[in-house]
Amino acid sequence: MTNEKGSPAVGVDSNTDDAPPHTLPATDFISRFGVDPKWGLTEGQAQEILLRNGPNRLKPPRKPSRLKIFLAQVLNAMTIVLIAATAVSLAVMDWISGGVIVLLVVVNVYVGYSRKRLLLLVTVWGL
Protein backbone atom coordinates (compact mmCIF):
# COMPACT_ATOMS: atom_id res chain seq x y z
CA MET A 1 0.00 0.00 0.00
CA THR A 2 1.14 3.50 -0.71
CA ASN A 3 0.16 6.94 0.41
CA GLU A 4 -0.76 9.86 -1.89
CA LYS A 5 2.90 10.42 -2.81
CA GLY A 6 3.46 6.83 -3.91
CA SER A 7 5.70 5.83 -1.00
CA PRO A 8 4.81 2.91 1.28
CA ALA A 9 2.23 3.82 3.88
CA VAL A 10 3.61 3.94 7.41
CA GLY A 11 2.43 1.16 9.73
CA VAL A 12 0.64 -0.78 6.99
CA ASP A 13 1.71 -4.28 6.16
CA SER A 14 1.97 -4.74 2.40
CA ASN A 15 1.12 -8.45 2.76
CA THR A 16 -2.67 -8.45 2.93
CA ASP A 17 -3.10 -12.22 2.62
CA ASP A 18 -3.15 -12.67 6.39
CA ALA A 19 -4.71 -9.33 7.28
CA PRO A 20 -8.16 -9.37 8.90
CA PRO A 21 -10.84 -8.44 6.34
CA HIS A 22 -11.91 -5.27 8.16
CA THR A 23 -8.41 -3.82 7.77
CA LEU A 24 -8.25 -4.24 4.00
CA PRO A 25 -8.88 -1.47 1.51
CA ALA A 26 -12.10 -2.02 -0.43
CA THR A 27 -10.33 -2.99 -3.66
CA ASP A 28 -8.19 -5.62 -1.89
CA PHE A 29 -11.24 -6.98 -0.08
CA ILE A 30 -13.20 -7.28 -3.32
CA SER A 31 -10.41 -9.13 -5.09
CA ARG A 32 -9.58 -11.34 -2.10
CA PHE A 33 -13.14 -12.53 -1.53
CA GLY A 34 -14.45 -12.39 -5.09
CA VAL A 35 -17.29 -10.03 -4.29
CA ASP A 36 -19.12 -8.10 -6.99
CA PRO A 37 -19.05 -4.50 -5.68
CA LYS A 38 -22.37 -3.68 -7.33
CA TRP A 39 -24.39 -6.76 -6.34
CA GLY A 40 -22.54 -8.24 -3.35
CA LEU A 41 -22.38 -11.98 -2.74
CA THR A 42 -24.18 -14.51 -4.86
CA GLU A 43 -26.66 -16.86 -3.19
CA GLY A 44 -24.13 -19.69 -3.48
CA GLN A 45 -21.34 -17.64 -1.89
CA ALA A 46 -23.63 -16.59 0.94
CA GLN A 47 -24.67 -20.21 1.58
CA GLU A 48 -21.03 -21.36 1.50
CA ILE A 49 -19.99 -18.71 4.03
CA LEU A 50 -23.00 -19.52 6.21
CA LEU A 51 -22.11 -23.23 6.23
CA ARG A 52 -18.42 -22.54 6.86
CA ASN A 53 -18.76 -19.84 9.55
CA GLY A 54 -22.26 -20.32 10.92
CA PRO A 55 -24.87 -17.60 11.37
CA ASN A 56 -23.73 -14.04 12.01
CA ARG A 57 -24.71 -13.89 15.69
CA LEU A 58 -23.04 -12.92 18.89
CA LYS A 59 -22.56 -15.57 21.52
CA PRO A 60 -25.15 -15.22 24.28
CA PRO A 61 -23.78 -13.68 27.47
CA ARG A 62 -22.69 -16.01 30.21
CA LYS A 63 -25.12 -16.39 33.05
CA PRO A 64 -23.77 -14.77 36.21
CA SER A 65 -23.87 -17.03 39.21
CA ARG A 66 -26.35 -16.41 41.98
CA LEU A 67 -23.42 -15.64 44.25
CA LYS A 68 -22.22 -12.86 41.93
CA ILE A 69 -25.68 -11.31 41.83
CA PHE A 70 -25.92 -11.53 45.62
CA LEU A 71 -22.47 -10.01 46.16
CA ALA A 72 -23.28 -7.19 43.77
CA GLN A 73 -26.28 -6.35 45.95
CA VAL A 74 -24.38 -6.60 49.23
CA LEU A 75 -21.34 -4.66 48.05
CA ASN A 76 -23.13 -1.65 46.60
CA ALA A 77 -22.46 1.73 48.22
CA MET A 78 -25.80 2.16 50.01
CA THR A 79 -25.69 -1.29 51.58
CA ILE A 80 -22.15 -0.72 52.81
CA VAL A 81 -23.24 2.58 54.41
CA LEU A 82 -26.15 0.81 56.09
CA ILE A 83 -23.87 -1.95 57.38
CA ALA A 84 -21.51 0.70 58.77
CA ALA A 85 -24.48 2.44 60.43
CA THR A 86 -25.50 -0.90 61.93
CA ALA A 87 -22.00 -1.37 63.34
CA VAL A 88 -22.07 2.12 64.88
CA SER A 89 -25.55 1.58 66.34
CA LEU A 90 -24.58 -1.74 67.86
CA ALA A 91 -21.27 -0.30 69.14
CA VAL A 92 -23.14 2.36 71.13
CA MET A 93 -25.64 -0.28 72.27
CA ASP A 94 -28.58 1.20 70.40
CA TRP A 95 -30.13 -2.20 69.78
CA ILE A 96 -33.38 -0.99 68.26
CA SER A 97 -31.74 1.23 65.63
CA GLY A 98 -29.21 -1.50 64.86
CA GLY A 99 -31.99 -4.08 64.45
CA VAL A 100 -34.05 -1.81 62.22
CA ILE A 101 -31.04 -1.10 60.02
CA VAL A 102 -30.23 -4.83 59.79
CA LEU A 103 -33.82 -5.44 58.72
CA LEU A 104 -33.51 -2.70 56.08
CA VAL A 105 -30.27 -4.25 54.76
CA VAL A 106 -31.85 -7.70 54.52
CA VAL A 107 -34.95 -6.38 52.74
CA ASN A 108 -32.85 -4.20 50.41
CA VAL A 109 -30.54 -7.08 49.44
CA TYR A 110 -33.44 -9.50 48.97
CA VAL A 111 -35.47 -7.13 46.78
CA GLY A 112 -32.41 -6.08 44.75
CA TYR A 113 -31.30 -9.68 44.25
CA SER A 114 -34.71 -10.96 43.19
CA ARG A 115 -35.34 -8.05 40.81
CA LYS A 116 -31.89 -8.38 39.21
CA ARG A 117 -32.26 -12.13 38.78
CA LEU A 118 -35.75 -11.74 37.29
CA LEU A 119 -34.51 -8.99 34.97
CA LEU A 120 -31.67 -11.20 33.71
CA LEU A 121 -33.98 -14.17 33.25
CA VAL A 122 -36.48 -12.19 31.19
CA THR A 123 -34.26 -9.88 29.13
CA VAL A 124 -31.02 -11.77 28.57
CA TRP A 125 -32.00 -15.41 28.64
CA GLY A 126 -35.60 -15.04 27.43
CA LEU A 127 -37.10 -17.31 30.05
Secondary structure, DSSP 4 states (H G I P E B T S, - for coil): -B-TTSSBPTT--S--SSS-GGGS-HHHHHHHHT-BTTTB--HHHHHHHHHHH--S-PPPPPPPPHHHHHHHHHTSHHHHHHHHHHHHHHHTT-HHHHHHHHHHHHHHHHHHHHHHHHHIIIIIS--
